[in-house]
Amino acid sequence: MNIKPKKSLGQNFLKTKEILDIVIQTANIKDKDIVLEIGPGKGALTEKLLEKAKEVIVVEKDNRLIEFLNEKFESDVKTKKLKIIEGDILDIDICEVLDTLQYKVVANIPYYITGQIIKKFLSEEKQPSDIVLMVQKEVAERIVDKPESILSLSVKVYGTPKYIKTVKAKHFSPQPKVDSAILLIKNISKNVFIENNIKENDFFDLVKAGFSHKRKYLLNNLETNWILMNKNKEKLKDILEKSDISLKIRAENLSLEDWINILKHNF
Ligand code: SAM
Protein backbone atom coordinates (compact mmCIF):
# COMPACT_ATOMS: atom_id res chain seq x y z
CA MET A 1 0.00 0.00 0.00
CA ASN A 2 1.53 3.32 -1.05
CA ILE A 3 0.75 5.95 1.59
CA LYS A 4 1.92 9.50 0.92
CA PRO A 5 3.19 11.03 4.20
CA LYS A 6 1.10 13.90 5.55
CA LYS A 7 3.18 16.82 6.79
CA SER A 8 0.23 18.17 8.77
CA LEU A 9 0.28 15.00 10.91
CA GLY A 10 4.04 15.15 11.53
CA GLN A 11 4.60 11.97 9.53
CA ASN A 12 8.36 11.35 9.51
CA PHE A 13 8.84 7.61 9.65
CA LEU A 14 11.87 6.09 11.36
CA LYS A 15 13.84 4.00 8.91
CA THR A 16 17.05 2.98 10.73
CA LYS A 17 16.91 -0.33 12.58
CA GLU A 18 19.71 0.64 15.01
CA ILE A 19 17.75 3.69 16.18
CA LEU A 20 14.61 1.60 16.71
CA ASP A 21 16.72 -0.80 18.76
CA ILE A 22 18.00 2.02 20.98
CA VAL A 23 14.44 3.22 21.61
CA ILE A 24 13.47 -0.31 22.62
CA GLN A 25 16.55 -0.76 24.85
CA THR A 26 15.85 2.57 26.54
CA ALA A 27 12.29 1.48 27.34
CA ASN A 28 13.69 -1.69 29.00
CA ILE A 29 10.54 -3.64 28.15
CA LYS A 30 9.82 -6.82 30.06
CA ASP A 31 7.45 -9.57 28.96
CA LYS A 32 4.85 -8.47 31.53
CA ASP A 33 4.81 -4.87 30.28
CA ILE A 34 1.87 -3.10 28.68
CA VAL A 35 2.98 -0.43 26.24
CA LEU A 36 1.06 2.45 24.76
CA GLU A 37 2.42 3.79 21.47
CA ILE A 38 1.32 7.17 20.12
CA GLY A 39 1.27 7.43 16.32
CA PRO A 40 2.44 3.98 15.17
CA GLY A 41 2.57 5.14 11.55
CA LYS A 42 3.48 2.12 9.42
CA GLY A 43 4.34 0.07 12.51
CA ALA A 44 8.16 0.06 12.47
CA LEU A 45 8.36 0.60 16.23
CA THR A 46 5.17 -1.38 16.90
CA GLU A 47 6.77 -4.47 15.41
CA LYS A 48 9.70 -4.23 17.84
CA LEU A 49 7.42 -3.51 20.79
CA LEU A 50 5.37 -6.60 19.99
CA GLU A 51 8.51 -8.75 20.20
CA LYS A 52 9.10 -7.68 23.83
CA ALA A 53 5.87 -6.59 25.50
CA LYS A 54 2.90 -8.51 26.83
CA GLU A 55 0.46 -6.17 25.13
CA VAL A 56 0.71 -3.13 22.87
CA ILE A 57 -1.95 -0.47 22.42
CA VAL A 58 -1.50 2.00 19.59
CA VAL A 59 -3.38 5.23 18.90
CA GLU A 60 -3.20 6.55 15.33
CA LYS A 61 -5.05 9.54 13.88
CA ASP A 62 -4.59 8.80 10.17
CA ASN A 63 -7.31 6.37 9.04
CA ARG A 64 -5.26 5.30 5.99
CA LEU A 65 -2.66 3.92 8.41
CA ILE A 66 -5.31 2.18 10.51
CA GLU A 67 -6.21 0.05 7.51
CA PHE A 68 -2.52 -0.60 6.80
CA LEU A 69 -1.78 -1.60 10.42
CA ASN A 70 -4.77 -3.91 10.64
CA GLU A 71 -3.50 -5.79 7.61
CA LYS A 72 0.13 -5.83 8.69
CA PHE A 73 -0.55 -7.04 12.22
CA GLU A 74 -3.63 -9.17 11.53
CA SER A 75 -2.53 -12.09 13.72
CA ASP A 76 -1.49 -9.91 16.70
CA VAL A 77 -4.84 -8.12 16.53
CA LYS A 78 -6.64 -11.47 16.49
CA THR A 79 -4.82 -12.72 19.59
CA LYS A 80 -5.46 -9.33 21.25
CA LYS A 81 -1.74 -8.80 21.77
CA LEU A 82 -2.19 -5.61 19.75
CA LYS A 83 -5.05 -3.16 20.11
CA ILE A 84 -5.31 -0.56 17.35
CA ILE A 85 -7.27 2.57 18.21
CA GLU A 86 -8.18 5.18 15.64
CA GLY A 87 -8.22 8.64 17.16
CA ASP A 88 -6.42 11.73 18.35
CA ILE A 89 -4.18 10.93 21.32
CA LEU A 90 -5.11 14.25 22.92
CA ASP A 91 -8.82 13.29 22.96
CA ILE A 92 -8.33 9.74 24.18
CA ASP A 93 -9.41 8.97 27.74
CA ILE A 94 -6.54 6.83 29.04
CA CYS A 95 -8.69 5.33 31.79
CA GLU A 96 -11.04 4.00 29.11
CA VAL A 97 -8.43 2.39 26.85
CA LEU A 98 -6.22 0.92 29.60
CA ASP A 99 -7.49 -1.34 32.32
CA THR A 100 -4.13 -1.45 34.07
CA LEU A 101 -2.36 0.95 36.38
CA GLN A 102 1.08 -0.11 35.21
CA TYR A 103 2.14 0.82 31.67
CA LYS A 104 4.84 2.53 29.64
CA VAL A 105 4.56 5.03 26.81
CA VAL A 106 7.02 4.52 23.94
CA ALA A 107 6.68 6.59 20.79
CA ASN A 108 8.13 8.50 17.91
CA ILE A 109 5.61 11.29 18.29
CA PRO A 110 4.33 13.95 15.90
CA TYR A 111 6.33 17.03 16.96
CA TYR A 112 3.49 19.52 16.50
CA ILE A 113 1.91 18.28 19.76
CA THR A 114 5.04 17.45 21.81
CA GLY A 115 4.19 19.76 24.73
CA GLN A 116 0.59 18.60 24.89
CA ILE A 117 1.55 14.92 24.85
CA ILE A 118 4.09 15.35 27.65
CA LYS A 119 1.62 17.34 29.72
CA LYS A 120 -1.21 14.86 29.16
CA PHE A 121 0.73 11.79 30.27
CA LEU A 122 2.58 13.36 33.19
CA SER A 123 -0.49 14.91 34.76
CA GLU A 124 -2.76 11.98 33.84
CA GLU A 125 -4.70 10.27 36.63
CA LYS A 126 -3.28 6.98 35.32
CA GLN A 127 0.34 8.00 34.77
CA PRO A 128 2.75 5.68 32.94
CA SER A 129 5.78 4.47 34.94
CA ASP A 130 8.19 5.55 32.18
CA ILE A 131 7.99 7.49 28.94
CA VAL A 132 10.41 7.11 26.03
CA LEU A 133 9.87 9.66 23.31
CA MET A 134 11.56 10.75 20.14
CA VAL A 135 11.39 14.54 20.29
CA GLN A 136 13.02 17.49 18.59
CA LYS A 137 16.64 17.71 19.81
CA GLU A 138 16.22 21.25 21.21
CA VAL A 139 13.16 20.20 23.21
CA ALA A 140 15.06 17.31 24.84
CA GLU A 141 17.95 19.67 25.66
CA ARG A 142 15.60 22.26 27.14
CA ILE A 143 14.00 19.63 29.37
CA VAL A 144 17.27 18.18 30.64
CA ASP A 145 19.73 21.09 30.70
CA LYS A 146 20.01 24.16 32.91
CA PRO A 147 18.85 26.93 33.13
CA GLU A 148 15.44 25.69 34.17
CA SER A 149 12.32 26.64 32.23
CA ILE A 150 8.60 26.13 32.72
CA LEU A 151 8.95 23.06 30.49
CA SER A 152 11.88 21.51 32.37
CA LEU A 153 10.25 22.05 35.78
CA SER A 154 6.92 20.68 34.50
CA VAL A 155 8.73 17.45 33.66
CA LYS A 156 11.04 17.24 36.69
CA VAL A 157 8.19 17.67 39.16
CA TYR A 158 6.76 14.34 37.92
CA GLY A 159 9.81 12.30 36.94
CA THR A 160 13.49 12.09 36.06
CA PRO A 161 14.33 13.09 32.48
CA LYS A 162 17.41 11.76 30.70
CA TYR A 163 18.81 12.66 27.29
CA ILE A 164 19.63 9.31 25.68
CA LYS A 165 20.88 10.01 22.17
CA THR A 166 20.86 12.52 19.35
CA VAL A 167 19.15 11.16 16.22
CA LYS A 168 20.10 12.85 12.96
CA ALA A 169 17.39 13.88 10.51
CA LYS A 170 18.71 11.39 7.92
CA HIS A 171 17.24 8.50 9.94
CA PHE A 172 13.70 9.56 9.03
CA SER A 173 11.69 9.44 5.85
CA PRO A 174 10.77 11.99 4.69
CA GLN A 175 13.74 13.75 6.23
CA PRO A 176 12.66 16.51 8.68
CA LYS A 177 14.43 19.89 8.87
CA VAL A 178 15.51 19.34 12.49
CA ASP A 179 17.55 16.74 14.35
CA SER A 180 15.84 14.65 17.02
CA ALA A 181 16.72 13.00 20.30
CA ILE A 182 15.55 10.06 22.35
CA LEU A 183 14.27 11.30 25.70
CA LEU A 184 13.56 9.05 28.68
CA ILE A 185 11.40 10.20 31.59
CA LYS A 186 11.52 7.62 34.37
CA ASN A 187 10.13 7.11 37.88
CA ILE A 188 6.97 9.04 37.02
CA SER A 189 4.70 9.77 39.96
CA LYS A 190 2.89 12.53 41.84
CA ASN A 191 4.98 11.93 44.94
CA VAL A 192 6.41 15.46 45.05
CA PHE A 193 2.87 16.83 45.43
CA ILE A 194 1.73 14.16 47.86
CA GLU A 195 4.80 14.21 50.12
CA ASN A 196 4.87 18.01 50.34
CA ASN A 197 1.10 18.39 50.56
CA ILE A 198 1.04 20.70 47.54
CA LYS A 199 -1.67 21.06 44.89
CA GLU A 200 -0.58 20.58 41.25
CA ASN A 201 -2.40 23.74 40.20
CA ASP A 202 -0.68 25.84 42.88
CA PHE A 203 2.72 24.66 41.66
CA PHE A 204 2.00 25.56 38.04
CA ASP A 205 0.44 28.95 38.97
CA LEU A 206 3.58 29.80 40.95
CA VAL A 207 6.06 28.68 38.27
CA LYS A 208 4.19 30.52 35.50
CA ALA A 209 4.08 33.68 37.59
CA GLY A 210 7.79 33.40 38.39
CA PHE A 211 8.70 33.16 34.69
CA SER A 212 6.23 35.83 33.49
CA HIS A 213 8.97 38.37 32.62
CA LYS A 214 12.28 36.69 31.88
CA ARG A 215 14.49 39.67 32.71
CA LYS A 216 12.82 40.58 36.00
CA TYR A 217 13.76 39.24 39.40
CA LEU A 218 11.57 36.48 40.78
CA LEU A 219 10.40 38.77 43.58
CA ASN A 220 9.00 41.35 41.15
CA ASN A 221 7.32 38.73 38.96
CA LEU A 222 5.67 37.10 41.94
CA GLU A 223 4.57 40.42 43.37
CA THR A 224 2.59 41.28 40.24
CA ASN A 225 1.46 37.86 39.09
CA TRP A 226 1.06 35.48 41.97
CA ILE A 227 -2.11 35.19 43.98
CA LEU A 228 -1.05 35.09 47.60
CA MET A 229 -3.33 34.89 50.59
CA ASN A 230 -2.03 38.18 51.98
CA LYS A 231 -0.46 39.62 48.91
CA ASN A 232 2.20 42.23 49.56
CA LYS A 233 5.91 42.59 48.95
CA GLU A 234 6.87 42.22 52.61
CA LYS A 235 5.09 38.88 52.92
CA LEU A 236 6.74 37.71 49.71
CA LYS A 237 10.20 38.74 50.92
CA ASP A 238 9.54 36.84 54.10
CA ILE A 239 8.55 33.68 52.18
CA LEU A 240 11.69 33.87 50.02
CA GLU A 241 13.93 34.45 53.02
CA LYS A 242 12.41 31.53 54.90
CA SER A 243 12.92 29.41 51.78
CA ASP A 244 16.58 30.43 51.66
CA ILE A 245 16.14 32.12 48.27
CA SER A 246 17.94 35.34 47.33
CA LEU A 247 15.74 38.38 46.66
CA LYS A 248 17.89 39.08 43.61
CA ILE A 249 17.45 35.82 41.74
CA ARG A 250 15.75 35.11 38.42
CA ALA A 251 13.26 32.26 38.00
CA GLU A 252 15.56 30.27 35.70
CA ASN A 253 18.12 29.87 38.50
CA LEU A 254 15.77 28.26 40.99
CA SER A 255 15.78 24.51 41.45
CA LEU A 256 12.66 22.38 41.70
CA GLU A 257 13.28 22.16 45.43
CA ASP A 258 13.27 25.98 45.71
CA TRP A 259 9.82 26.21 44.08
CA ILE A 260 8.48 23.56 46.43
CA ASN A 261 9.93 25.43 49.40
CA ILE A 262 8.18 28.64 48.39
CA LEU A 263 4.85 26.82 48.31
CA LYS A 264 5.53 25.20 51.65
CA HIS A 265 6.20 28.60 53.23
CA ASN A 266 3.15 30.24 51.66
CA PHE A 267 0.62 30.02 54.45
N1 SAM B 1 5.90 5.58 14.84
C1 SAM B 1 6.10 5.76 13.42
C2 SAM B 1 7.57 5.66 13.12
O1 SAM B 1 8.37 5.70 14.04
O2 SAM B 1 7.93 5.52 11.96
C3 SAM B 1 5.51 7.08 12.93
C4 SAM B 1 5.98 8.31 13.63
S1 SAM B 1 5.43 9.82 12.92
C5 SAM B 1 6.67 10.91 13.54
C6 SAM B 1 4.05 10.34 13.90
C7 SAM B 1 2.76 9.51 13.77
O3 SAM B 1 1.77 10.08 14.61
C8 SAM B 1 2.15 9.47 12.38
O4 SAM B 1 1.79 8.16 12.06
C9 SAM B 1 0.89 10.35 12.49
O5 SAM B 1 -0.15 10.00 11.62
C10 SAM B 1 0.51 10.14 13.93
N2 SAM B 1 -0.27 11.24 14.54
C11 SAM B 1 -0.22 12.56 14.23
N3 SAM B 1 -1.02 13.27 15.03
C12 SAM B 1 -1.59 12.37 15.88
C13 SAM B 1 -2.53 12.50 16.94
N4 SAM B 1 -3.00 13.69 17.29
N5 SAM B 1 -2.91 11.38 17.60
C14 SAM B 1 -2.42 10.17 17.25
N6 SAM B 1 -1.52 9.98 16.25
C15 SAM B 1 -1.13 11.08 15.57
Residues whose N, C-alpha, C, O or C-beta is under 5 A from the ligand:
A	BS01	SAM	L9 G10 Q11 N12 F13 L14 I38 G39 P40 G41 K42 A44 L45 V59 E60 K61 D62 G87 D88 I89 N108 I109 P110
